[in-house]
Each structure stands twice: as C-alpha cells, then as structure tokens.
Amino acid sequence: MKRDKNTPLVQLFPDARLYVENGTWYVRINLENRKQPERSTRVKYQPNDQLSQSYATTRASEIYRELKQKQASGLPLASTTIAQLAIEHLATAKKGYLTNKKLMENGLPPTEYIAEGKDGSIWDKSNYDLARRTIKNYITNKKPHQTDINKGLTHTRYFDIPKNNKSIELITAQDINAWVAWKSEIFLNEQNPRKAPSSIRKQHQVMRAVFKLARRKGLINDFPKVPDPPAKTIERRRREVTGSEWSRILKYARDKIGDMNSSNQKYSYLWYMYLNTVELTGIRPWQTVKSAIKLENIRFSKDRKKNETIHIWREEKVNKGSWVAAEPYFRRIYDRIMDFHMVNEIETEYLFPHPATITKSTGKVIYKGDPIASFNNQWQNMLKHFGWHNPNAELKDRLTQYGIRHRYAGRRLRENPEIPIITLAKQMRTSATMLSNIYTHLDNERDYAEIVAGSFDASKTVDVYGESGWIKTCPRNSDFHYLAYYKSPELRVEQPELSWDDYIATTEEA
C-alpha cells in the first residue's frame, strides 16, 4: 500500500481499508491465507469532498463483496472481463484455423478442434469467420478497421462500454438480455445486418464459447443462459424459384455461353451446368472450395433392372456425409462437363474447375484446374439483369440459389406425390420435420427409382458437340441427329439407330 501523503485512511470494514494512491481511492482487503488484494475504485480523490469519498466507499464495498464471494467459491481473485476472454477466444480460433489450413493444404488431417464444440467441429475458415465477425462486431473491437467503418460498423461494441465490461463471474442473465437487446438496435444501423434467427443463434454460440473458455480456466462454475430466437422456419424460408423464373434464368445463362471463345463464356458454361446440377440433385449450393464436388465422389452403377443410377457424395458437416441420388438426366450434364474438361485440356479432380489460371486483385493466383468456390458473381449479375436484386428485402422475399433447391423439393413432390417425406428428406440431407414445416402440402429413404420417378427421360434426346463443346440437344433419331452424325464431321454425337442408307430409304418411303 503506497498511500499519498496527507490523505485520509478509512476503516471500511474490520478487514478492509480505504486509502488514496496517486490521487485515486483504493481499497485493501485482508483475506484468508494472508492474501491482501488491492483494487482501484476508479474514483478520483478530492480533498475535503464528502461526495467523492461516498462514491469511493460504495464502489469499495462492491469490490469487497466480489472478492469475498470469489474466495468463498474457490475462484481466482483476479478480474478477467468478458472482452478479455473474447479476445483470447478469437486468438485461439485464428491460430487453430491457420494450423488446420496449413495441414490440409499439405494433405494432412486437421488437428485443431473447437473446445467443447459439437460433433468434433474443427477450426476452419467458416468457424473462424463466425468468431471474428461476432466478436469484432458485437462484443469488443476498440480499434475498428477502415473496412468496418465502410460497412457502417462505427458503433462502440457493447463490452467496450466500461459499465458493461464486468468481470466474467459478475455477468448475469440480465446483462446478457441487455446485450441481446443492444444488438437488435445495432442491426437497424448496419448496411447488411445479420439478423436472421439462424445468424443470431450462431452469434450466441460464440458468446457461449467465451463463457465456456472462462469455465475451463476456472474463472466461473456456470454461466447465464444466452437465449436464442425461435427459428420461424416457415415464415423465413427462402422461396422456391418458379417455373417461369427458372426458364428465364436458364435462357439467360445459356445466352451468356456464346461460342465459348472467351474466359467469361467458359465460366458461363460451367455456371449453366452448375444450375442444372443443383436442379437435378437438390444439393445445397456450395460457397467454399471445401464443399466443391470431386469427380471421385460421383458414382455410376446399375440397379436390379440394369438401369443406370447416379449418386453424389456430399459432406457438408465434418464426418457427416451421405450419397445423394441424381436424376438420370444428370448423366447428360456430367458428359458435357467431361467434354469441356477434354476440349480445354483441364487436368483436375473437381467437377467444376477453373478453366484458366487467373491472378486476383489481391495477388492470389488461382490455377487452371483448381475448384471453383462458388458461382455467386454469376448469380448476382443475373439478379441485377432481371431487376431481381434486392438485398434489403426479407429472406423469404429474395430470390436465392437455395430457391433452386426448394424448387427441386417441390418438383419432386409434385411429379411423384407418393414419395414419403422421410425419403425426400434423406435425399436432401435435412430433417423430415424441417421439410414438412416448409412444404406442409407434401409428405425421404427409398430406392433410387422412387426418388427420381417422373423426371425427364434422357434416353429420348442426344447431345450434339462442336469444336468448343456442347452445342445443343436434339430428339434422338431425328433428322438433325442423322445429319449431325453422318454428314457433319465437325460435330460429335452418338450414333443413331439406323445406318445412313436405311435412314434415306425410310425417308423416301415416307
């Protein structure tokens, strides 16, 4: 204790005294085991000012009770705030993500798992980004980056406000509810607020992780409930792409292909095939390289009736994957993509690869054959073209890529009304409850034929290829089919049923 000269010494309790050091009121407490912690009240000393001393006495009494309670509970006496713990959690997340990233780039399994995470979750980019966004936007960020300011994130984070940034063991349910309410007000000022119930639940998941860190460090024994909002699945579900919208989207994408001489046209070709892939499988549109489809994960086989079946392995969660049935027409899409690989001399293990090496504005090089992480740019450009781009609308009113997946579910149930909901749910890798909630007028695991019943019969048409790849589809054994095969050497198409002479003879007879 280094008490300032000519300042009062106040006996607060039999085992606690209030004194002045460097012009600020302090409290010193005598605890068991000869511990004598000293804490600042953060109240400035004013000579002969009873109000200043009164404020210091009130704050010192609070500190006294806090330390006594900590000692009785066997907790550390040092104060660790929720902001400090959030920063520590974020540092762990970043280190874990970078370690796993380096391991996986070298073909090794990840080793950094999220402590007390569900299903053996690892620190990957999505989990690190979630922790970073939540902590930097809503918990603590004393030095916002210019990009945050540009996004409208100019507010002081909740736990950077001194009165809110309490020691972790003092945080109550009332404090958490106040934080949740504060976030709701902040959402109103953000340009692109993450206020969907699913996004808020993820933010709360990060907050719970901060409390769990405190518990592992022995700073708390338990923590208050962080309340999640109701899912509101039906009210907020992404809407289905309608038939007329789907026709316009496909025509727009097809027109963008052109003669496939430019890089943009080649990306448009792959986007067109991607749209059809989602439409014919119902898989979730992917947004990362990690989720891109690998060629080794596409399986062709035969059922008991010798009909071809097609399945794609999807693993959107760690150690949780399954085979998804593709409709028969996907064979046609697959063949077109494989032809694209051949014509453009692409060596790759992915279904949708970059057709050329590109250097991004950041300096990062993406090599020919690397997987395309997503087709978001093409989708956004299409929305703007049709005047459908409305990022501020409610999720249920926006046209998203997930709308193709919803279109798949609705179409399967309309074309095959006898399919059980449990069968379709398993095919789409979701819960029957979720599917029933979204499609209440409908009723997934049966055999392949049941899932794809009523889909387009690919055997009635053939694909025609030119020098640059797929050109068009025509009816099998049509005049165009015969002319393309026998009289157009620049075109590639499978052989029709009749020889040229027999075809001519048939035509003459007709």
N, C-alpha and C positions, 0 to 999 in steps of 0.2 A: 504494500500500500504506500503510494507516494503522494501524500496529502499536501495540497497547496498551503502556503503559509497564511496564517490569519484567516482561515476559513473554518466554518463550524464542523463538528463531528457529532452526528446524531445517532443515538442508540435506537434503531428501528424496532428490533426485537432482541430478546436476550442473546441470541446467537447471530445477530446481523446489525451492521452499522452503515450509516450513510455518510459519505465524505465527498470532498471536492478534489479533483485531479485535472490539471490542465484546463481549468475553467469549466469543467463539466461534472455534474453529480454522478457518483459511482456508489455501488453497494457491494459490501464484502460480507460473505456468509460463512459461518463456521459449520461445516457438515461433519458427519461421522467419518472415521478413518483419517482424521486430521486434514481433510480437504477444505481449502479456503478459497473458493472461486470468487473472482471479482468481475463485475459486469457494469458496463456503462448504461445509465438510464437515458442517455441522449438528450438530457435536459440541461441547458446552459445555466451556470451559476450566476445569479445576480445578487450582489451584496445587499443585505437588509431587505430582500424581496421575499415575503412570505409566500406569494403565489408561486414563484419559481420552486421554492422548497416543497410546497404542497404537491406540485406536479411530480417532482422527483420522488417524493415519498410514495405516491400512488404507483408510479412505474416500478420502483424498487420492491414494493410489496408484491407486485405481479411476478417479478423476476424471482423473488424469494420462494413463492409458492411453486413456480415452474421447476426450480432446481430441487426443491424438497420432493416434489412429485416424481421427478426423474430418478432421484436416488432411491426412493421407495420402490419404484418399478424396476430397478436394476438397469436403467437406460444410461447411455453416456451423457455427461453433463454438458458437453459442447453443443452449441446450437448449429444445426445444419438445416438450411432453408430449402424449401421445395424448388426454388430456382437453381440452387447449387446442385441439387440431386438431378434435376432435369438436364443440366449441362453435362454432368458426369455420365448420365444415361446416353446422351447424344454422342459423346466421345467414344463410348463403348460400341454404339451402333456403327459409327463411321469406321472404327478400327476393324470390327467384325466383317463389315461389308467389303472393305478393301482387301482383307485377308482372304475371304472366300472368293472374291473376284479373281485374284491372282492365282489361287489354287485351281479354279475351274478353267481359267484360260490355259492352264498347263495340263488339263485333262485329269486333275485330281479332285477327289470329293471334298465338299466344304467341311470345315471343322468348327466354325463359329456358330453356335446355336443361340437363340434368344432365351435367356434365363427365364424359366417358368412360363415359356411360350407354349402355345397349343400345338399338338401334332408334330413335335420336333421341328418347329419353324426355324429357319436359318436367317442370318443377316444377309439378305440380298438387296438389290437396288430398291425394290418396291418397299420393303420394310424399313430400310434406312431413310428413304424419301419421306415415308409417313412420319417417322420420328422427327426428322428435321423440320418438315412443314409444321407439324403440330407444336413443337417446342418453340421454334422461331416465330411463328405467327400468333400463338395464343398463350404461351407460358412465360418465356423470357427471351429477350433479344435487345440488349441495351444499345447495340450498335447496328441498326438495320442497314443492310447493303442497299446500294442505289437501286438495284433491281426490285427490292421490296418496296421502296418508295414509289417507283414507277408503277407498281401494281396496286398502289393505294394503301399499302400496309404501313401507314405512318403513325398508327396509334401506339401508345405505350402498352406493352404487354402486361397482363393482369398481375403477374407476380413480380414485376419490376416496380410496382407501386409499393413503397415501403410498408404501409399498414397491412397489405395483403401477404407480403412475403414473410410469413411467420416460420418459426422452426417447425420442422415436419410433424413433430408429435403434437403440435397445437392445432393443426388443421382439423376442422370439424366438418360434419355434413353441411352445416350452414355455409361454411366457406366454399365448399365445392359447388353448392347450389348457386352461390353468388357468382362463381366463375362461369358456370353454365349460362346464367342469365347475361353476364357481360359478353360472352361470345355471341349470343343472339343479337345483341346490339351492334357488335363489330361486323357481323355478316351484312348488315344493312349498308355499310360503307365500303365494302370490298367490291372490286370490279367483277371478280369471278368467285363468289363465296362458295365454300364447300359446306353447304348447309343441309344436304340430303341426309336423311336419317342414317343411312349406311356410312356416310362420311363422318358424321358426328360420333357414331359408335366407334369408328376407328380412332378418332381423336381421344376418346375416353379410354380406349385400350392403351394408348401411350401414357395417359395420366396414371392409369393403374400400374403400368410398368415402372413408373417413377416411384410410386408408393412401395411396390414390391422390392425395388432396389433398397429403399430405406429399411424395409423389414429384414432383408438379407444382411444388411450392415449392422443390425441390432439397434437401430435408432427408434423403431416402433414395434409394437407387438401385433397391431392390427391397424386397419385404415378405414376411413368412412366410405360409404357406398358412392360410386360415381354413376348416377342414373342415366340410362340410355333412353333415347326417344323410341316410341313404337315404330315398327317397320313401315306401316302403311303401304304394304306391297301393292295392293290393288290400285290405290289412289295414285301412286307414284310410278307405276311400272312404265317402262319405255313402250311406246306404242308400236304396233305392227306396221310394217311397210305395206301399203295397199297394192292391189294388183296393178292399177294404173300408174302408181308411182314406180313400181318395180319395172314396168315396161319402159318408162321414160329413163330410169337410171341405167338400164342395160343398153338402151339405144345410145344414150349419151356416152357411156363407156366404150361401146363398140365403135362409134364415130371417132373417138379420140385415137383409136389404133392406127387408122390411116394405112399407109403402106409399110409401116414398121421400119422405116429407114433411120429415124431419129431416136435418141435415147428416151425422150419423153413418150414417144409412141410405144416403145418396148415396155416401159413401165405401165403404160395404159393397158397394154395387152395382158400383163400379169395381173393388173387390178381387175380387169374383166373376168379373168379366170378365178381370182380370189372371191369375187362376188358370187360366182356360181358355186364355188366350193362351200361357202357358208350356207348358201341356199339349199344345197343338196345334202348337207350333213347336219345342220343345226348346231354346229360347234360355236363356241364363243369367239367373237372376233378378237384376235390377239393384238397386243400392244407392245410386246417386247421380243427381242431376239430369242430369249429363253423359251418362249412359247411357240416359236415358228415350227411348222410341220417338217419333220425329217422324212426323207424318202424311205428309210428303213422302218419307219413307223406306219407305212401303208401296206396293208396285207390283202393279197388277192388269193381267193381259194374257191372251192366248189361245195355246194350243198348236196344233200342226198339225191336231188334230182339232176345233178350235174350242172346246175345253173351257177354262174359266177357270183360270188359275194365279195364285197369290198368293205374293209374296216380300217379305221384310222385310230392310232393310239394317241390319246390326249391325256396329259398330266398337268393340270393347271394348278394343283397344290402339291407340295412336297410329299412324295410317297403315296399319292392318291391319284391313280390313273385308271383308265378303262378303255376298251375298244369301242369305238363309235361306228355304227353302220352308215355307209354312204349309199345313196340311191344309185341304181345301175348306171344312170347317165353320167355319173362321176367318172366312169371309165373313159368316156369321151373327153372330158376335161383333162384328166390325167394324161392321156395320149397327146393332147395338144400341147400341154406344158413340156412333156418329154421331147416332143418335136422341137419346141422352142429352145430347149437346152442344146439339142444337137445342132440346129441351124446356127445358133450363136456361139457354139463351141464353149459352153459353160460347164466346168467341172465343179460339181457341188454335191453336198449331201442333203440339201434342202429342196423342198418343192418350189418355193418362191425365192429365187436368188437374185441378187443384183446383177443385171446383165452387163455391167461395165464397172471399172474402177473409178471411184469418184473421191474428190477431196472436199470436205465440208468447210464452211466458213471458219470453223473453229480450228482448222488444220488437221482434223482427224481424217484418216484415209480409210475408206470402205472399199474392200477389194471385190473384184468380179467373183461371183460365186458365194459371197457372204450372204447370210439370210436377210431378207427384208423384215425389219422390225414391225412395221405396220404400214397401212395404206391410208393413214389419217389425212395426209395432204390431199390426196385424190378425192376423198370423201368430202372434205371441207370445200374444195373447189367446185364440186358438183352441187353442193347445197347452195353456194353463192350463185352459181349459174342459173338455178331454177328459182332463186329468191326464197329458199327454204332455210337459210342460215339465220337462226335466232337463238344465240347462246344464252340470252337472259330469260328465255321462256322456261316455264316449269318443265321438269324432265319428261313428264307424261305428254307434253305438247311438242317436244322436239323430235326431229327425225334423226335417229342414231343408227350406227351399224348394228346395234343389238336388235333393231327393228327387223332385220333380215332373219335373225334367229327366232324372233317371235312369229314372223311370217311362216317360218318352217313349221313351228309347232301348230299354228292354226291350220296351215295347209294339210299337214299330216292327219289332223283330226277331222278335217272336212272331207278329205279324199278317202280316209279309212276310219269311219266313225266307230267301228267295232274295236279299235285298238284300246286296250286298257291304259288309264293314266299312268299306272306304275311302270308299264313298258316304255312309254314315251319319256317318262321322267328319267329312267335309267339311261336311255339312249342319249338324252340331252344333258346328262350328268347334273341333275338337280333333284330336288325332293318332290315327291308326288303331292305333298301339301302345298308347296310353292306353286307347282303347275296348276293344281286345282284352284288355288286362290286367284291366279292370273286368268286362267281360262275356265271360268266356272261353268260354261256351257259344254265342256268337254269331259271325258272320263279318264308304266312303260315296262319288263324284260320278257320278251317273247322271242321267236326266231326271226331271222333276217327277213324272210318273206313278209312277215306281218308288219314290220317296221316300214318297209318300202312299198307296200301294196298300194296300187293306184298311181305310182309315179310314172314319169314319162318313159315310154318304151324306146330305148336307144337302138334297138335292132331294126327299126323302120327307116332309119336315116344313116347317112355316111358323112364323114368329114372330108373336105377337099383341102389339100395343102398346096401352097405355091412355094416359090423360092425363099420367101421370108417367113413361111409358116402357115398356120391355119387361115383359110380364106373364107369359107362358108360351109354350111351344112345343107345337103340336098336329100330328097327322098331316095331311098335305096332302089336300085334298078330303074331309076328314072332316065329320061333321055340325057339329061345333063350328066348323070353318073356314067353312062356308057361313053359319051363323048369325051368326058374328062379322062377316063381310064385308057381308051383305045386311040384317041385322036389328039390328045393334048399332052405331049411328052414333058412340058414344063410343069404339069400338075401331078400331084401324088394323091392317090385314093385307092381304097381297097378294091379288089376285083369284083365286078358284078356277077350275077348268077349265070348269064349266057355269054357265049363267045360273040365276037362282033358279027360273024356271018349269021349266026342264029338270031341275033338281035335284028339285023337287017331283014332277014326272012320274015320274022314276026311282024315287023313294021309294015312290010309290003302286003302281008296277008290282011293286016288291019285296014 
